[in-house]
């Protein structure tokens, strides 16, 4: 894994995390939290899309979309756990 790949992960994770944080109410994360949520969301989104057999293309925009959807799922789970 190169330094460029790590930087892309952080940027994509940050964008997806900030977008998901703005989309889901009831739970707020800071910038570092948004990056972490976005990176974890990329794994969750990739897993979900893989299970469903969906491929939305390649490139940074599709990575952001998949990460965003995974981050939304993660924030919904965290919000439901916080209410318990």
GIZIZI-V876607 format. One record per residue. N is the residue number from 1. RES is the residue in one small letter. PSI is psi in whole degrees, 0 to 359 (none if undefined). NEAR is the number of other C-alpha atoms within 10 Angstrom. D_LAST is the distance of its C-alpha to the last C-alpha in whole Angstrom. Layout:
N/RES/PSI/NEAR/D_LAST, N/RES/PSI/NEAR/D_LAST
This chain:
1/x/129/5/39, 2/x/168/6/41, 3/x/324/8/40, 4/x/320/9/40, 5/x/320/10/37, 6/x/318/11/35, 7/x/319/11/36, 8/x/318/12/35, 9/x/315/20/32, 10/x/317/18/31, 11/x/311/17/32, 12/x/316/23/31, 13/x/319/28/27, 14/x/315/24/28, 15/x/311/21/29, 16/x/320/30/26, 17/x/317/34/23, 18/x/318/23/25, 19/x/316/20/25, 20/x/322/26/22, 21/x/323/24/20, 22/x/330/13/22, 23/x/322/12/21, 24/x/122/15/18, 25/x/161/11/17, 26/x/350/13/14, 27/x/130/13/14, 28/x/138/15/17, 29/x/153/15/19, 30/x/187/11/22, 31/x/316/14/25, 32/x/319/14/25, 33/x/321/16/21, 34/x/320/24/22, 35/x/316/23/25, 36/x/315/20/23, 37/x/319/26/20, 38/x/319/36/24, 39/x/315/26/25, 40/x/324/18/22, 41/x/327/28/22, 42/x/318/26/26, 43/x/315/15/25, 44/x/314/21/22, 45/x/318/25/25, 46/x/322/19/28, 47/x/314/14/26, 48/x/312/16/25, 49/x/325/16/28, 50/x/318/11/30, 51/x/322/9/29, 52/x/351/9/30, 53/x/30/9/33, 54/x/131/10/33, 55/x/118/11/35, 56/x/8/12/35, 57/x/192/9/38, 58/x/161/8/38, 59/x/174/8/38, 60/x/325/13/36, 61/x/317/12/35, 62/x/326/13/34, 63/x/319/19/32, 64/x/319/25/30, 65/x/313/18/29, 66/x/317/25/28, 67/x/319/30/26, 68/x/314/30/25, 69/x/317/23/23, 70/x/321/28/22, 71/x/323/32/20, 72/x/315/25/19, 73/x/315/18/17, 74/x/315/19/16, 75/x/325/25/15, 76/x/320/17/13, 77/x/315/11/11, 78/x/320/13/10, 79/x/319/16/9, 80/x/324/12/7, 81/x/326/9/5, 82/x/331/10/5, 83/x/345/7/4, 84/x/none/5/0
